[in-house]
Amino acid sequence: MSAAAAPAVEKNVQDGKQTPSSEDARWAPVLGLACQITVDLPVPEFCVSDFLALRVGKVLGTHFGVGRDVPVRVNGTLISWGELEASGKKIAVRLTELA
């Protein structure tokens, strides 16, 4: 892509540090708002009888293979896909694709 055809990207630099551009500044009023991020792990063919049979220690099988991407949502809107992985003693999601 030629420099003339390349999209304009505004970068402000002060004292060797990048400062927010006017594009970034427009988000400033909402940056502190809370949002809910969820990772969907669908369990196909799950029905009411399965729900009623739930007990502590029961393992729910999914049709997702290890390494298969799961949907990631913010406030119910699909924003990404990611892989589940272990991070110490916790489960983490590595984003693999943006929606």
PyMOL commands that set and color helices and strands:
alter all, ss='L'
color gray80, all
select helices_A, chain A and resi 22-25+28-30+48-52
alter helices_A, ss='H'
color red, helices_A
select strands_A, chain A and resi 12-14+17-19+37-39+70-74+77-87+90-98
alter strands_A, ss='S'
color yellow, strands_A
deselect
rebuild
show_as cartoon
